[in-house]
Amino acid sequence: MQSESGAYSRLWHDINRELWRSACAGVPPRGFIRAELWRRVDHTRLLEKSAAIRMARKNKAPGPVFRACNWLVETGPVSASHEMPEQSALDPQNAAIPESWPTSYPGVDTSIPVPRPDDARLDHYQAFVYAFVYAAQAAQNLQIDPASFEFGFDFSGHRWTVQGTDDEPFKKITVNFYYICAPPKIWNAIFLAIVKGHPASRRVAEQYVQSSEAQCLRAVYADLSPLRDHDVYDLSRMFDSLNARFFNNALPKPVIAWTTRMQYSILGTYDFHWDILRISKALNDRRVPEYAIEFVMYHEMLHIKHGARRENNRFLAHTANFRAEEKLYPKYLEAEQFCAQLKKLTKNED
């Protein structure tokens, strides 16, 4: 008789294979995999409530795989149908390296709020389906037939692993579970880093792992609280709060990430090309008051609002209007003073 552990390992393999097959064919996945996933998780939940599974721990489902499957069924009905995503990694605007970068970024009209369906919950399984579609499209962008290799997600300590031979360098590509909600741009960066070894794309793909979104997914399968991963501040939630308070909920949400290094001179950046907002890891400290890190986030969000233009290979973003609105932040002076002394205040205190 197959153990619960073996059943989940087999189920995970089947889900990945079915969703990759569908993505390669460009068609929505068949519903039986979703139904089987829901059935299996419900069965395990019932077993967990019984004395039998509590007494026989060896038969319990494996931690990471079961937690990921449990997360996949948290939202959305078992009978939900799936369409192809509206976004596409094949769209030139989502290319990892466009043929030419735009010369201007027009900014956002914050007098027109963007509808925010706060009561609508993301269908986790739908996001999983989209991840396979974006991965297949990213391979196609590099003239690689996605059907020529295996693809799936795992829960290892690696961002991705590649198996192959000299004759077939890409026989199997496995990507970490925390990438499943990544946008098409990130998938193009992942495949460009894997296939071409492109350093800039690799850095972008690696920096995404530091985003609140990716860290929350890491917490799903690792059974960790994001706070245990030393996230003192929730950057994603902070962006949403500032967007509501100062921007009429009109700013589109970029990829948000901590920097990989402790930076004290440049505390935040917004990359117009990649739509990535980064906050210095040095601010991820309990000794940093919330108004200080909020101000840095607010500054970068103003870049999204006001846009920028390129002149003589330089971006012109800090306009007079930008500087005037920056000073409207309620604790502008206090935040400026604290950030100027950040290294001294956080380095010299125990």
C-alpha positions as a printed NumPy array, in Angstrom:
array([[  0.   ,   0.   ,   0.   ],
       [  1.396,   3.392,  -0.966],
       [  2.238,   5.673,   1.976],
       [  0.836,   9.173,   2.306],
       [  4.342,  10.496,   1.657],
       [  4.691,   8.506,  -1.554],
       [  1.224,   9.581,  -2.677],
       [  2.125,  13.268,  -2.384],
       [  5.431,  12.855,  -4.168],
       [  3.632,  11.138,  -7.028],
       [  0.862,  13.743,  -7.055],
       [  3.353,  16.618,  -7.168],
       [  5.135,  15.   , -10.103],
       [  1.832,  14.515, -11.929],
       [  0.7  ,  18.109, -11.334],
       [  3.969,  19.531, -12.646],
       [  3.954,  17.24 , -15.69 ],
       [  0.321,  18.019, -16.557],
       [  0.641,  21.783, -16.183],
       [  3.864,  21.823, -18.216],
       [  2.23 ,  19.723, -20.945],
       [ -0.649,  22.205, -21.105],
       [  1.678,  25.217, -21.161],
       [  3.725,  23.729, -24.014],
       [  0.542,  23.112, -25.991],
       [ -0.842,  26.556, -25.164],
       [ -4.107,  25.191, -23.815],
       [ -5.753,  25.326, -20.365],
       [ -4.961,  22.281, -18.186],
       [ -7.468,  19.497, -17.771],
       [ -9.596,  19.68 , -14.647],
       [ -8.888,  16.205, -13.297],
       [ -5.514,  17.216, -11.811],
       [ -7.111,  20.049,  -9.857],
       [ -9.88 ,  17.746,  -8.652],
       [ -7.385,  15.091,  -7.559],
       [ -5.313,  17.682,  -5.691],
       [ -8.374,  18.912,  -3.785],
       [ -9.427,  15.342,  -3.02 ],
       [ -5.991,  14.338,  -1.748],
       [ -5.61 ,  17.378,   0.531],
       [ -9.118,  16.941,   1.943],
       [ -8.32 ,  13.282,   2.643],
       [ -5.138,  14.234,   4.51 ],
       [ -6.934,  16.886,   6.54 ],
       [ -9.425,  14.256,   7.664],
       [ -6.627,  11.876,   8.576],
       [ -4.86 ,  14.563,  10.568],
       [ -7.95 ,  14.94 ,  12.746],
       [ -7.992,  11.252,  13.532],
       [ -6.011,   9.566,  16.289],
       [ -4.532,   7.138,  13.771],
       [ -2.363,   9.623,  11.897],
       [ -1.326,  11.377,  15.119],
       [ -0.143,   8.061,  16.518],
       [  1.538,   6.935,  13.286],
       [  3.655,   9.959,  12.351],
       [  5.628,   8.005,   9.754],
       [  2.564,   7.929,   7.508],
       [  2.041,  11.687,   7.571],
       [  2.451,  13.635,   4.353],
       [  5.912,  15.13 ,   3.727],
       [  6.21 ,  18.632,   5.153],
       [  7.172,  20.851,   2.196],
       [  5.1  ,  19.076,  -0.459],
       [  1.975,  18.845,   1.668],
       [  2.246,  22.477,   2.802],
       [  2.592,  23.615,  -0.816],
       [ -0.389,  21.505,  -1.906],
       [ -2.406,  22.784,   1.043],
       [ -1.6  ,  26.366,  -0.013],
       [ -2.658,  25.644,  -3.604],
       [ -6.168,  24.603,  -2.506],
       [ -6.672,  27.423,   0.012],
       [ -8.519,  29.562,  -2.522],
       [-10.772,  28.847,  -5.472],
       [-13.345,  26.091,  -5.906],
       [-12.403,  22.6  ,  -6.996],
       [-14.407,  23.001, -10.211],
       [-12.807,  26.257, -11.387],
       [-11.881,  26.432, -15.063],
       [ -8.659,  28.006, -16.305],
       [ -7.924,  30.379, -19.124],
       [ -4.596,  31.569, -20.426],
       [ -3.182,  34.624, -18.574],
       [ -3.789,  38.105, -19.946],
       [ -0.088,  38.925, -19.641],
       [  2.448,  37.21 , -21.851],
       [  6.179,  36.666, -21.608],
       [  6.154,  36.864, -25.413],
       [  5.102,  40.52 , -25.254],
       [  8.1  ,  42.742, -26.143],
       [  7.422,  44.965, -23.127],
       [  8.11 ,  41.969, -20.867],
       [ 11.382,  41.071, -22.559],
       [ 14.376,  40.616, -20.298],
       [ 16.451,  42.779, -22.622],
       [ 14.338,  44.873, -25.027],
       [ 15.931,  45.772, -28.335],
       [ 15.964,  49.376, -27.161],
       [ 14.978,  50.841, -23.812],
       [ 12.309,  53.557, -23.87 ],
       [ 13.611,  57.112, -23.747],
       [ 10.84 ,  58.331, -21.45 ],
       [  8.493,  56.941, -18.822],
       [  5.345,  59.046, -18.647],
       [  4.394,  58.491, -15.013],
       [  0.95 ,  57.847, -13.534],
       [ -2.107,  60.079, -13.226],
       [ -2.967,  59.606,  -9.559],
       [ -6.227,  61.545,  -9.869],
       [ -7.697,  58.392, -11.409],
       [ -7.735,  55.526,  -8.906],
       [ -7.071,  52.021, -10.118],
       [ -9.866,  49.617,  -9.047],
       [ -8.564,  47.387,  -6.273],
       [-10.643,  44.226,  -5.721],
       [ -9.599,  43.95 ,  -2.063],
       [-12.286,  41.361,  -1.391],
       [-11.131,  39.109,  -4.24 ],
       [ -8.617,  36.438,  -3.271],
       [ -6.02 ,  35.173,  -5.701],
       [ -6.705,  31.645,  -6.852],
       [ -3.405,  30.063,  -5.837],
       [ -3.753,  27.157,  -8.235],
       [ -4.47 ,  29.613, -11.055],
       [ -1.206,  31.414, -10.247],
       [  0.536,  28.036, -10.437],
       [ -0.944,  27.44 , -13.894],
       [  0.234,  30.867, -15.06 ],
       [  3.778,  30.172, -13.855],
       [  4.087,  27.232, -16.233],
       [  2.71 ,  29.349, -19.1  ],
       [  5.217,  32.154, -18.473],
       [  8.076,  29.632, -18.225],
       [  7.122,  28.026, -21.546],
       [  6.864,  31.43 , -23.224],
       [ 10.238,  32.504, -21.795],
       [ 11.812,  29.405, -23.37 ],
       [ 10.175,  30.226, -26.703],
       [ 11.662,  33.723, -26.544],
       [ 15.084,  32.059, -26.677],
       [ 14.086,  29.825, -29.6  ],
       [ 13.927,  26.753, -27.365],
       [ 11.035,  24.342, -27.781],
       [  9.585,  23.983, -24.256],
       [  8.424,  20.474, -25.104],
       [ 12.082,  19.461, -25.562],
       [ 12.82 ,  19.472, -21.827],
       [ 11.161,  18.697, -18.509],
       [ 10.171,  21.545, -16.232],
       [  8.836,  21.724, -12.695],
       [  9.039,  23.259,  -9.224],
       [ 10.768,  21.975,  -6.111],
       [ 11.556,  23.025,  -2.545],
       [ 15.356,  22.839,  -2.496],
       [ 17.776,  25.469,  -1.295],
       [ 18.567,  26.472,  -4.898],
       [ 16.853,  29.119,  -6.999],
       [ 16.965,  26.725,  -9.933],
       [ 18.802,  23.624, -11.078],
       [ 19.564,  22.397, -14.594],
       [ 20.233,  18.819, -15.661],
       [ 21.654,  17.909, -19.051],
       [ 24.507,  16.554, -21.101],
       [ 26.967,  18.01 , -23.584],
       [ 24.632,  17.033, -26.409],
       [ 21.444,  18.06 , -24.57 ],
       [ 22.352,  20.801, -22.074],
       [ 18.739,  21.353, -21.039],
       [ 17.024,  18.059, -20.329],
       [ 15.373,  19.17 , -17.101],
       [ 14.968,  22.584, -15.47 ],
       [ 13.675,  22.82 , -11.916],
       [ 12.798,  26.17 , -10.338],
       [ 12.114,  26.931,  -6.701],
       [  8.493,  27.166,  -5.549],
       [  8.917,  30.794,  -4.462],
       [  8.95 ,  31.89 ,  -8.113],
       [  5.409,  30.781,  -8.92 ],
       [  3.89 ,  34.27 ,  -8.617],
       [  6.706,  35.988, -10.535],
       [  5.613,  38.241, -13.441],
       [  6.599,  37.519, -17.069],
       [  9.622,  39.849, -16.942],
       [ 11.148,  37.81 , -14.145],
       [ 10.566,  34.553, -16.046],
       [ 12.341,  35.985, -19.07 ],
       [ 15.215,  36.977, -16.786],
       [ 15.349,  33.483, -15.251],
       [ 15.596,  31.745, -18.62 ],
       [ 18.051,  34.269, -20.004],
       [ 20.241,  33.64 , -16.942],
       [ 19.933,  29.857, -17.325],
       [ 20.329,  29.567, -21.083],
       [ 22.656,  32.479, -21.881],
       [ 24.327,  33.016, -18.519],
       [ 23.424,  36.708, -18.699],
       [ 24.751,  38.339, -15.463],
       [ 22.3  ,  41.272, -15.315],
       [ 19.308,  38.995, -15.81 ],
       [ 20.599,  36.647, -13.142],
       [ 20.868,  39.513, -10.664],
       [ 17.293,  40.583, -11.376],
       [ 16.006,  37.019, -10.967],
       [ 17.923,  36.627,  -7.72 ],
       [ 16.767,  39.968,  -6.323],
       [ 13.155,  38.96 ,  -6.857],
       [ 13.678,  36.269,  -4.205],
       [ 14.003,  39.052,  -1.626],
       [ 10.573,  40.477,  -2.404],
       [  7.823,  40.078,   0.182],
       [  5.855,  38.023,  -2.337],
       [  8.632,  35.467,  -2.808],
       [  9.483,  35.327,   0.881],
       [  5.856,  34.623,   1.778],
       [  5.882,  31.702,  -0.653],
       [  9.123,  30.484,   0.868],
       [  7.407,  30.582,   4.241],
       [  4.613,  28.371,   2.867],
       [  6.778,  25.331,   2.219],
       [  9.504,  25.996,   4.777],
       [  6.946,  26.41 ,   7.586],
       [  8.546,  29.728,   8.52 ],
       [  7.144,  33.09 ,   9.392],
       [  8.559,  35.799,   7.096],
       [  9.479,  37.604,  10.328],
       [ 11.751,  34.695,  11.235],
       [ 13.48 ,  35.488,   7.961],
       [ 14.359,  38.836,   9.619],
       [ 11.818,  40.91 ,   7.713],
       [ 11.183,  43.599,  10.318],
       [  9.034,  45.562,   7.895],
       [  6.568,  44.189,   5.365],
       [  7.457,  46.151,   2.233],
       [  4.463,  44.927,   0.257],
       [  1.991,  46.022,   2.926],
       [  3.821,  49.34 ,   3.33 ],
       [  3.522,  50.03 ,  -0.406],
       [ -0.232,  49.361,  -0.279],
       [ -0.661,  51.673,   2.706],
       [  1.267,  54.537,   1.109],
       [ -0.534,  54.011,  -2.188],
       [ -3.875,  54.483,  -0.422],
       [ -2.78 ,  57.451,   1.718],
       [ -0.879,  59.515,  -0.843],
       [ -1.584,  58.224,  -4.365],
       [ -5.297,  57.465,  -4.502],
       [ -4.458,  53.752,  -4.986],
       [ -3.43 ,  54.648,  -8.541],
       [  0.151,  53.385,  -8.649],
       [  0.638,  49.947, -10.218],
       [  2.523,  47.675,  -7.846],
       [  6.082,  46.835,  -8.97 ],
       [  8.249,  43.954,  -7.831],
       [  9.425,  44.996,  -4.35 ],
       [ 12.651,  43.663,  -2.856],
       [ 15.333,  44.285,  -0.266],
       [ 18.84 ,  44.874,  -1.589],
       [ 21.309,  42.038,  -1.146],
       [ 23.829,  44.303,   0.601],
       [ 23.767,  46.728,   3.521],
       [ 23.691,  50.019,   1.632],
       [ 23.893,  53.269,   3.591],
       [ 24.393,  55.931,   0.913],
       [ 21.65 ,  54.802,  -1.501],
       [ 18.682,  53.618,   0.558],
       [ 16.232,  52.983,  -2.252],
       [ 16.023,  52.68 ,  -6.027],
       [ 13.291,  52.28 ,  -8.598],
       [ 14.289,  50.601, -11.856],
       [ 12.066,  51.892, -14.654],
       [ 13.298,  49.21 , -17.064],
       [ 12.479,  46.231, -14.87 ],
       [  9.748,  47.8  , -12.715],
       [ 11.556,  46.775,  -9.522],
       [ 11.561,  48.861,  -6.362],
       [ 14.443,  48.061,  -3.99 ],
       [ 14.909,  49.166,  -0.394],
       [ 18.267,  48.956,   1.354],
       [ 18.682,  45.982,   3.644],
       [ 20.185,  48.4  ,   6.188],
       [ 16.666,  49.73 ,   6.884],
       [ 15.426,  46.259,   7.793],
       [ 16.303,  46.929,  11.415],
       [ 14.151,  47.316,  14.529],
       [ 16.129,  50.449,  15.46 ],
       [ 14.894,  52.17 ,  12.276],
       [ 11.641,  54.072,  12.924],
       [  8.799,  53.262,  10.567],
       [  8.527,  56.847,   9.3  ],
       [ 12.124,  56.655,   7.993],
       [ 11.641,  53.55 ,   5.851],
       [  8.209,  54.823,   4.799],
       [  9.828,  58.01 ,   3.54 ],
       [ 12.34 ,  56.047,   1.448],
       [  9.486,  53.971,  -0.009],
       [  7.442,  57.153,  -0.609],
       [ 10.386,  58.713,  -2.475],
       [ 10.651,  55.709,  -4.813],
       [  6.882,  55.678,  -5.362],
       [  7.106,  59.323,  -6.47 ],
       [  9.402,  58.131,  -9.256],
       [  6.626,  55.833, -10.463],
       [  4.139,  58.713, -10.341],
       [  6.305,  61.364, -12.024],
       [  8.112,  59.14 , -14.495],
       [ 11.433,  60.068, -16.075],
       [ 13.093,  60.86 , -19.353],
       [ 16.501,  59.961, -20.721],
       [ 18.813,  62.667, -21.978],
       [ 22.469,  62.141, -22.912],
       [ 22.418,  58.643, -21.434],
       [ 21.186,  59.966, -18.084],
       [ 17.791,  59.709, -16.439],
       [ 16.188,  62.979, -15.397],
       [ 13.772,  62.086, -12.608],
       [ 14.189,  64.561,  -9.717],
       [ 12.203,  67.437, -11.182],
       [ 11.007,  70.517,  -9.308],
       [  7.524,  69.   ,  -9.011],
       [  9.058,  65.803,  -7.673],
       [ 11.035,  67.653,  -4.999],
       [  8.031,  69.748,  -3.99 ],
       [  5.838,  66.68 ,  -3.522],
       [  8.612,  64.848,  -1.674],
       [  8.482,  67.546,   1.028],
       [  4.77 ,  66.883,   1.584],
       [  5.629,  63.711,   3.482],
       [  4.484,  64.45 ,   7.078],
       [  7.859,  63.685,   8.719],
       [ 10.059,  64.773,   5.849],
       [ 12.715,  66.561,   7.946],
       [ 12.891,  63.894,  10.654],
       [ 13.201,  61.148,   8.042],
       [ 15.9  ,  63.017,   6.111],
       [ 17.906,  63.55 ,   9.292],
       [ 17.598,  59.947,  10.416],
       [ 18.553,  58.53 ,   7.007],
       [ 21.587,  60.819,   6.857],
       [ 22.816,  59.313,  10.142],
       [ 21.61 ,  55.756,   9.53 ],
       [ 25.018,  54.106,   9.514],
       [ 26.095,  55.86 ,  12.712],
       [ 22.825,  55.136,  14.541],
       [ 22.613,  51.46 ,  13.632],
       [ 26.305,  50.541,  13.59 ],
       [ 27.28 ,  51.982,  16.947],
       [ 24.336,  50.727,  18.977],
       [ 24.241,  47.249,  20.481]])
